C-alpha cells in the first residue's frame, strides 16, 4: 500500500462540489481583492482564536515581515528565534533590517529553549519570535515572563499551529501578535498562498492593514513604505469553508498520533512528545532516529512518504556565516537536524495506512535499535 506524506485531495473530496460552487460565486461577484469574503473570514478567524483583530495578507512570510515592523523591529535590532524552523523565520527578521539571534531548542517540544533565549538577551534585543513547530506551542508562559522582564515584543510564528492550544488558549492569542500561513498543506489550508496577522492591539492591527496595502488607508495618502500583500477573496472564501472542518481534521491527526504509538512505532524510533498544558495539532509528525538513511530507504522502497524537516540548522547556513556561529554551538538543534524524519500525517489517514508506515519503518530500523 502506497502511503503519501500528505493527502490534501482526499481531505477535500467529501465537499468538492461545494468548493467549486464557492469559487463560482466569488467569480460571479466580481470582488476579487478584499471585499466581503475577506472581511468575513477575518472576523470568523478572530472569533475562533479569541483575539480582537485578524488581518489577512498574501502569505505567511509577508505576515512575519509586516508583524515585525508593526512591533517596532527594524535596523540595528536583534531578534531571538530558534535555528530549527523553516527559513522564513530568520529571513523575515533580516528583511526588516534586524539581526536574528539563533537560540537552541527544547529537546521535548523542539521549540525555542527559554533558558538559552534568556542568556542571549542584550541591550539591542527588541523581540522574541518563538515558532510553534510542527503544531505544538512553545513555552509561552515562560517566554511572556522573559519578554515582560526585559521589555521585549513577543511574536508567535504560528504558521504550523492553527488550532493548537496551550493552557486553554489557542496559538495566535498567546503573544503580542502572531502570524499564520495558509499554504495548501497547512492544517487550515487555502488553494494557494495566504497568511494572517492576529493581535489584540488596535495599533498593531491598524498599521498591519496599512502596510499590507502599500502603507496607505485610502490609495491616496501613503504614510509608510509598505507591501502589496493582500489575501485574495477566493482564498478567503475557501478558508471560511475549511474553518468549519479544521477542528475535526486536527482531532483526527491526534488520533493518528495515538495509532502510531499503539502500533509500536516507539519501539523503532523516538516519538515526538507533548509538553504539559499543550494540545498539539500535528501539522507534521517528526520522529527521531540515528538510522535515518536506512529508514528513508525502507520507506522509499515501500512507497511510503517520509522526508527530512529540517536538515540544515540556520545558524550554520551560508547566508548567516558572518554571524560567527560554529558547529556545536546549538547542540540540541544540530541533533534534531541530523535525526528528524517526518512520517505520513494527514486528516484522512487510516489505521491500515498507519500500520503500513510502521512496517516500512520496521524494515529500516529493527526493534530496539532506534
N, C-alpha and C positions, 0 to 999 in steps of 0.2 A: 504494500500500500504506500503510494507516494503521499507525503505529508508536507505541505508548504510551510515556510516560516510564518507567513501571514496569509489570510484568505479573505480580503475585503469583499470580493464579488459574492461569496456565499452569505456574507453578513447582510448585504442589501437585497438579495434575491427575494425575500418574502414580500417586499413592498416596492419592487422596481417600477411597477406601473404607476404607483403614486408619485414616485420621484420624477418620472417622465412628465406627469401632469404638472408637478410643481415647476419644472423647467419651462414647460409651455406657458404656464400662467405668467411667469416673470417675463418671458419673451413678449407676450401679448401686451403686458403692462407698459412696456417702453421705458421702465425705470430700472436702469442697469447699474447706476452708481449711487450710493447712499439710498435714500428713499425709505418707504415703509418697511420693507423686509429687513433692512439693516437695523433700523430703529427698533423693530420688534425683537430681533434677535439680541440686540444689546440689552434691552430691558429684561428679557427672559433669562439671559445668561447672568446678569447681575442678581436677579432674584434667586436663581439656582445656587449661586456661590455665596450669597449673603453679603454682598458688597453694595455700595451706593452707586458705583459707576462701572460700566464696561464699555470700552472704546474699541471698535473693530478696526483692524488695519490689514495691510495686504499679506503679511506673513509673520511668522514668529520671530524672525531675525529683525525686521523693522520694529516689531513690538519692543524688543530689548533695547535697540538704539534709541527709540523715542522715549521709553520709560526712563532710561538712564539720564537723558537730558532733562526730563521733567523733574527728576530728583536732584538736579543741580550738579551732575557729574560732568566734568569737562577736562580740558587740557591741564596737565600738571597734577591731576588727582590720581590716587591709587584706589583700586577696587579689588577686594578679596573675592576669589572664586575658586572652585575646585579645578584641578587639572584633569580630572576624569569626567568628561562630559563631551557633548557634541561641540564642534569648533565654534559654533555661533556664539557661545557664551563669552569666551575671551575676545573673539573677533569684534563683537559689538562694543566691548569696553575700549578696545583700541580705536574703533571707528569714531568714537566721540572725543578722542584725544587723550584718554586716560591710559593708565598702565595696569594691566592685570597682574595681580599678585597671587601666584598659584599656591593653593593650600592642599595638604593631603586630605584623604577621605577616611571616614569611619569604616572599619572593617565589617560591620554588620549591615549598615544601610548603603554603603558606597557613596554616601552624601558627604558634604564638607565636614571636616573634623573641626569642631568648635575650638578645641584647645590650640590647635595649630593656627587657626584663624586669629585667635586672641594674641598669640605670640607674634604675629606679623602685622599688627596694627601699628602704624606710625603717625606722625603728625600730618602726613599727606593723605592718609586713608579717608576716603569720602563715603564709601558704601560697601556693603556685602551683597554678593549675588549667590545665594545658595541654589543649587539645582536639585529639584525633586526627581532624582534619577530613577529611570525605569518604572516610574509610577509610585514611588514611596517618598514621603516627605522627609526633608532634612529636620534636624532638631531645632525647630523654630522657637521653642521656649528659651533655650539657652542662647540662640542667636539674637533673639529680641533683647535679652538681658545685656548681651555684649554691645549691641547697637545702641541701646539706651545709655549704657555706661559711657561709651566713647563718642556719642553724638553722631552716629553713622546712619545713613539711609539703608533700608533693608528691602531688597528687590528679589522676589521669588522668580526664578526661572522654572515655571510650571509647565513647560512645553509638553512634557510626557505625563502629566498628572491630573488631567481633567477628571474630577470625581474622587480623587484621593482625599483622605481626611487625616487630621491629627487632633486628638483631644476633642473630637466632635465638630471641629471647624474644617471647612474644605480648603484644600490648596487653592491659592488665589485670594484668600481672605486672611492670610497669616502674616503678611508683611506690610510695608508702607505702600507697595504696589506689587503687581505680579504680571507676568506675561505668559501667553499661551500660543501654541501653534495648532492649526487645524489641517496640517498636512494629511494626505489621504490615508496614511497608515496609523494616524493617531487614534486614541480611544474615542474622541469626538472628532470625526473626520469630515472634511469638505471633499469635493471632487476636483480639487486644485489647491492652490495656496490660499492661506487665510491665517489671520492672527488676531490677538486681542490683548489689551491692557486693562487690568482691573485695579480699582483703588477705592478707598473711602474718602480720599481727599478731593474736594471740589477744585482746588488749584491745579493739582496734577492732572485731573480729567480735562479741565478746560485747556491747559497747554497741550495735552496729548491730541485733542481734537484739532487744534490749530496746526500742530507740527505734522500731522498726517495729511494735511491739505495745504502744503506749501507755506505754512506759517501764517495762515490767514483765516479769518472768520467768514469773509464775505466775497472773496476773489477780487477785491478792490484794494484793500489795505493790508500790507504784508508787514507783520511785526517781528517775524523770525525767519531765518533761513530754514525751511522745513523739508518735507519729503512729499512725494506723490505716492501715498501708501493708504489705499482705500480698500476696504472689504467689499467685494462685488456683491450686488444684490442677489444674484443667482446662488452664490455660495452661502450667503446668509439664509436664504430660503431652505436650502438643503440642510444647513446646520440646525435650523429650527426643528425640522423633522427628526433629525438624528438625536437632538436633545431629549426627545421623548423616549428614546431607546437606550441611552448611554448607561443608565444605572443597571439595567438588566444585562447589558453587554459586560459591564465591569464585574457584576456578580458572577457571571459565568466564567470570566477569567480567574476569579478567585477559586471557583470550583475546579477548574483545570489545574491550578497550582496544587490543590489538595489531591487530585488524582495522581499527579506526578509523585507526590510523597507516598501515596498508598501503593503505587506500582513499584516501589523500591528504587526510585531514581537516586535517593540519598545514599544508597549503598555504593553507587558508582561515581558520583560527583558530589561536590559541596553545593547544597541547595541555597538559594537566597533566603535570608532571614528577615523577619519583620520586627521592627522596633516597637517597644511598648507604646500604646496610645495611637499607633498608626493603623490606618485601613488602606492598604495598597490597592492599586488597580492594575498592576502587572502589564504595563504597556509593553515591556519586554521581559522575558523570563530568562535571566542570565545566571547560569551555573558556573562553577569554577572547577578546574581540573589541571593537574600537572601534565596531563597526557592529551593536550588539546588537539594536536595534529592527528593523532590516532582516532580521536572522537570525530573530528571533522571528516576524515577519510571514510570512516564507517558510515556516517550519516549520508555522505555523498553517494556511496555505493548502494545504499538502500533508498535513495531519492527522498531523504528526509532533510528538510530545510534546517540549516544551522550555520551561524556566521559569527563574526567577532565584532562586538561593541565594547569598548573602543580599544584598538590595539596599540595606539601610539599616544602616550601622555603628552599633554600640551606643553608642559614645561620643557620638554625635550624636542619640540617641533622646530624645524629650521627657522621659521619666521620669528621665533622668540629666543633665538640663540644669544642675542645681545643682552638679554636679561640676566644671563650668568648662571642659570641652573645647570646642574650636572646629574648624571646617573646616580641614584641612591639618595637624592635629596627628598623625594616623596615616596618612601618605600611601600606603603600600602597601595597607593595609586599604581606604581610600577608593577606590583604583584598582580593586581586586578587586570591590568592591561595585558599581562602575559598569560593569564589563566582563564579569563572570562569567555564564555560561549553562550550566545543566545540560541535557545531552542524554540520550536514552534509554540506560539501562544496567540490565540485569536478567539473571537467571540462565538464562533460556531464549532469549535473543536470538540470532537467526540472522545469518549473513553477509549474506543478502539484505536483512534489516532494517537492518543497518549501512550497506549501500550506499544504501538509500533515505534514511537520515538524512543521509548525506554529500551526496547530490544536493540535498536540501532546503536544506542549509546553503549549498551552491554557488549556489543560486538567489538567496540573500540576500546572500552575501559572495563576490564573484568572486575567483578565484585571484590571489594577490599583494597583496590589499588588507588583509586581516586586521584 
